[in-house]
Amino acid sequence: MGKLKTLASLMTLGACFFAHQTMAAGGGTHMESADIKPDNISSLQRGARNFMNYCSGCHSAQYVRYKTIGKYLELSEEQLIDNLMFNAEKTFETIQAAMPSKDAARWYGTPPPDLSLMARAKGADYIFNFLKGFYVSPNSPTGVDNLVLSGTSMPHVLWELQGYQTANFATHDNEDGSVTTTFDGFEVLSAGAMDAEDYDDFVRDTVNFLAYIAEPVRAERRKLGVWVLMFLIFFFILASMLKKQIWKDVK
């Protein structure tokens, strides 16, 4: 009974921790599902293109090599060099940001983080909503704020694609005299080069790629896991049959 109580306590503590982490990551904001497809190679190829064109100028990905990306994304060495390796010479190099970190820290107040493990740290849904959550804010040094990460120092680098939008907030008076502010939707201020659906697809491909580089061995590990489970099931059946055969005369 004591062990059961301890186990229940640990499960409750884990659930509370997970709930706290989820609320902290989302800042209390409803998270739209990223709905990424890690096995979709075409999506990953587009995501790699998006990352190198729009993200790698400021953000590095120091824990993944171009060679690893090219192998999984089914890109030849020539395609890899021509389309992704803008500031690298060898395929075994990792993705380095084009902007010096000292300059970035001076311009934005803090150097942009490495994105190698961002999808594992924050989750795909968090990044998806973050890239969709920029809105015009005259009080921000960059002219924009973000619904998911309030006070972010990151400018809206995808404004040409998404356009600019404003965020509407509603205030509610509580019985205890406090005031609660809730998000009440976005309003398009100026249209971008993409409509809302195309922009969602663009962001989804980018997030898919970030999720891939956060765990490049995921697909191989899942395949190996299937074989391991099949191995265990087979030998469980074999062991059960062997046990019955050995102990069949024992009553």
Phi and psi in degrees as a GROMACS rama.xvg file:
@    title "Ramachandran Plot"
@    xaxis  label "Phi"
@    yaxis  label "Psi"
@TYPE xy
-62.6139  -39.9085  GLY-2
-65.2517  -38.2442  LYS-3
-65.2183  -40.2755  LEU-4
-64.667  -40.7457  LYS-5
-63.3548  -44.2588  THR-6
-62.0753  -42.7888  LEU-7
-63.628  -39.214  ALA-8
-64.0855  -42.0404  SER-9
-65.4983  -39.96  LEU-10
-64.8151  -40.7341  MET-11
-65.0736  -42.6652  THR-12
-63.2372  -41.5273  LEU-13
-63.821  -41.1152  GLY-14
-64.3305  -40.8325  ALA-15
-65.03  -40.499  CYS-16
-64.647  -43.4516  PHE-17
-62.5571  -42.8083  PHE-18
-63.4673  -39.5699  ALA-19
-65.0026  -43.1257  HIS-20
-63.3677  -39.5214  GLN-21
-65.9305  -43.0407  THR-22
-67.0379  -37.1828  MET-23
-67.4932  -40.7789  ALA-24
-65.915  -38.2933  ALA-25
-89.8586  -9.44141  GLY-26
61.0127  26.1577  GLY-27
80.7452  3.72735  GLY-28
-94.6485  139.014  THR-29
-62.3679  128.01  HIS-30
-98.0632  122.204  MET-31
-78.0283  138.129  GLU-32
-67.096  134.428  SER-33
-71.3385  -31.4775  ALA-34
53.5465  47.9825  ASP-35
-79.7844  160.505  ILE-36
-126.233  91.915  LYS-37
-59.8713  -22.6555  PRO-38
-93.3113  1.22872  ASP-39
-86.8152  100.016  ASN-40
-63.881  -38.689  ILE-41
-62.4042  -41.5579  SER-42
-63.4081  -41.6379  SER-43
-65.7111  -37.3696  LEU-44
-64.2528  -43.4546  GLN-45
-65.6621  -38.8216  ARG-46
-63.9784  -38.7818  GLY-47
-63.5721  -41.5512  ALA-48
-61.4886  -45.342  ARG-49
-62.1291  -43.5182  ASN-50
-62.1458  -46.3275  PHE-51
-69.0466  -32.0892  MET-52
-81.0433  -33.0237  ASN-53
-118.205  -19.3746  TYR-54
-112.023  -36.7581  CYS-55
-70.3821  -11.8639  SER-56
-63.893  -33.7267  GLY-57
-113.341  -32.335  CYS-58
-108.153  139.015  HIS-59
-97.5563  170.279  SER-60
-143.198  77.4753  ALA-61
-78.8512  -5.3621  GLN-62
-106.691  14.8204  TYR-63
-137.392  139.531  VAL-64
-100.036  150.87  ARG-65
-58.0164  -38.0339  TYR-66
-61.4323  -40.4301  LYS-67
-64.975  -43.0536  THR-68
-61.7268  -47.416  ILE-69
-60.9518  -38.6237  GLY-70
-65.8519  -47.6379  LYS-71
-74.385  -33.4347  TYR-72
-85.973  6.06393  LEU-73
58.4251  45.553  GLU-74
-109.008  136.368  LEU-75
-71.94  165.69  SER-76
-61.6568  -36.5926  GLU-77
-65.4478  -44.1747  GLU-78
-63.4345  -38.9889  GLN-79
-62.3866  -46.4046  LEU-80
-68.3237  -42.9193  ILE-81
-73.1389  -32.2667  ASP-82
-109.122  -20.5015  ASN-83
-123.727  -31.2085  LEU-84
-89.7772  78.6968  MET-85
-83.2344  -30.1295  PHE-86
-131.083  33.5068  ASN-87
-138.227  157.086  ALA-88
-112.45  -31.1993  GLU-89
-117.245  145.557  LYS-90
-69.9448  -19.3018  THR-91
-83.4405  -1.59349  PHE-92
-75.3772  158.718  GLU-93
-96.0042  169.017  THR-94
-78.8831  118.158  ILE-95
-110.826  143.924  GLN-96
-69.6294  141.984  ALA-97
-72.7427  -30.115  ALA-98
-84.0304  127.792  MET-99
-60.3181  137.437  PRO-100
-63.1839  -32.7806  SER-101
-65.0531  -42.211  LYS-102
-65.6562  -41.2285  ASP-103
-62.2482  -41.8729  ALA-104
-64.4177  -35.0727  ALA-105
-73.2685  -37.0761  ARG-106
-80.0522  -39.6807  TRP-107
-109.398  -3.01118  TYR-108
91.3607  -24.0601  GLY-109
-154.357  143.227  THR-110
-67.4129  139.846  PRO-111
-58.9209  138.834  PRO-112
-72.1616  154.867  PRO-113
-68.5016  139.263  ASP-114
-103.955  9.38396  LEU-115
-56.4292  -44.2542  SER-116
-113.292  14.2332  LEU-117
-62.0503  -38.8621  MET-118
-66.5861  -31.5306  ALA-119
-77.687  -34.4314  ARG-120
-74.4614  -41.7349  ALA-121
-107.62  -27.9184  LYS-122
98.243  149.838  GLY-123
-63.9767  -38.2348  ALA-124
-63.1503  -39.1555  ASP-125
-61.0911  -49.315  TYR-126
-65.1713  -40.4796  ILE-127
-59.6622  -47.6653  PHE-128
-71.9824  -31.7773  ASN-129
-63.3125  -45.8074  PHE-130
-69.7525  -18.0332  LEU-131
-97.3698  -8.3279  LYS-132
-97.8026  12.7064  GLY-133
-76.7168  139.356  PHE-134
-144.297  154.979  TYR-135
-65.3864  131.148  VAL-136
-142.469  104.09  SER-137
-59.9147  -23.0245  PRO-138
-83.0288  -8.4295  ASN-139
-87.7958  141.793  SER-140
-59.618  -29.6505  PRO-141
-91.6844  -5.3374  THR-142
87.3019  -4.33939  GLY-143
-138.522  155.562  VAL-144
-126.509  178.981  ASP-145
-132.373  136.162  ASN-146
-66.8172  -33.9759  LEU-147
-83.3077  -40.1148  VAL-148
-124.836  88.3469  LEU-149
-64.2645  136.307  SER-150
81.1843  13.9528  GLY-151
-60.1794  144.154  THR-152
-91.6875  -0.496705  SER-153
-79.5776  128.768  MET-154
-74.4379  166.519  PRO-155
-84.4727  87.1577  HIS-156
-71.5576  -15.8147  VAL-157
-102.141  20.9474  LEU-158
-63.2975  -31.6291  TRP-159
-64.8158  -29.6582  GLU-160
-86.9519  -46.5748  LEU-161
-85.7466  -30.2166  GLN-162
88.0738  -167.238  GLY-163
-113.483  145.605  TYR-164
-139.305  155.677  GLN-165
-108.63  153.923  THR-166
-106.579  132.083  ALA-167
-99.1982  133.102  ASN-168
-124.225  141.677  PHE-169
-113.985  140.943  ALA-170
-107.639  143.283  THR-171
-131.092  130.596  HIS-172
-84.3621  126.585  ASP-173
-91.8041  163.228  ASN-174
-64.2112  -28.3231  GLU-175
-84.2669  4.81586  ASP-176
94.7907  -10.0382  GLY-177
-80.0079  165.167  SER-178
-120.026  130.37  VAL-179
-107.897  132.243  THR-180
-108.642  128.115  THR-181
-124.582  150.311  THR-182
-74.3267  134.871  PHE-183
-124.112  27.1908  ASP-184
101.536  162.134  GLY-185
-96.7679  157.42  PHE-186
-133.302  126.002  GLU-187
-66.8631  128.301  VAL-188
-98.4968  -44.6453  LEU-189
-149.248  134.162  SER-190
-73.3164  150.616  ALA-191
-102.076  -170.132  GLY-192
-71.2811  -20.0892  ALA-193
-115.941  149.358  MET-194
-81.0997  175.581  ASP-195
-60.2826  -40.1748  ALA-196
-67.9972  -44.3168  GLU-197
-65.569  -37.2656  ASP-198
-66.6362  -39.4841  TYR-199
-59.4238  -43.2743  ASP-200
-64.0716  -40.2092  ASP-201
-61.2233  -48.2504  PHE-202
-65.9607  -39.9372  VAL-203
-62.7862  -41.5654  ARG-204
-63.6882  -40.6186  ASP-205
-64.6179  -44.5137  THR-206
-64.7385  -37.456  VAL-207
-59.6525  -42.7802  ASN-208
-66.4381  -40.9893  PHE-209
-63.859  -36.9911  LEU-210
-66.5548  -35.4216  ALA-211
-66.5745  -49.2292  TYR-212
-68.2113  -20.6606  ILE-213
-70.8377  -22.1331  ALA-214
-153.988  73.7186  GLU-215
-62.4294  -25.0666  PRO-216
-90.6179  7.80865  VAL-217
-57.3846  -47.8902  ARG-218
-63.4524  -43.7872  ALA-219
-66.0124  -37.8073  GLU-220
-65.7776  -38.7719  ARG-221
-67.0066  -39.9399  ARG-222
-63.6754  -43.6172  LYS-223
-63.9461  -37.834  LEU-224
-61.1646  -37.7036  GLY-225
-62.6657  -44.7031  VAL-226
-65.6833  -38.0128  TRP-227
-63.7703  -43.4536  VAL-228
-64.1683  -41.8588  LEU-229
-62.4823  -40.8307  MET-230
-61.0728  -45.6577  PHE-231
-66.5649  -40.6048  LEU-232
-64.4513  -43.424  ILE-233
-60.9502  -48.0702  PHE-234
-75.2269  -22.2172  PHE-235
-67.0867  -43.9096  PHE-236
-64.0549  -43.6014  ILE-237
-62.2996  -42.2443  LEU-238
-66.5161  -37.8353  ALA-239
-64.6075  -43.0896  SER-240
-65.4949  -38.8952  MET-241
-66.5876  -39.0183  LEU-242
-62.5487  -44.6233  LYS-243
-61.32  -39.2709  LYS-244
-67.6157  -40.1867  GLN-245
-70.8963  -40.1685  ILE-246
-100.256  17.6465  TRP-247
-67.6574  -26.7417  LYS-248
-91.6258  -3.78315  ASP-249
-91.9758  124.322  VAL-250
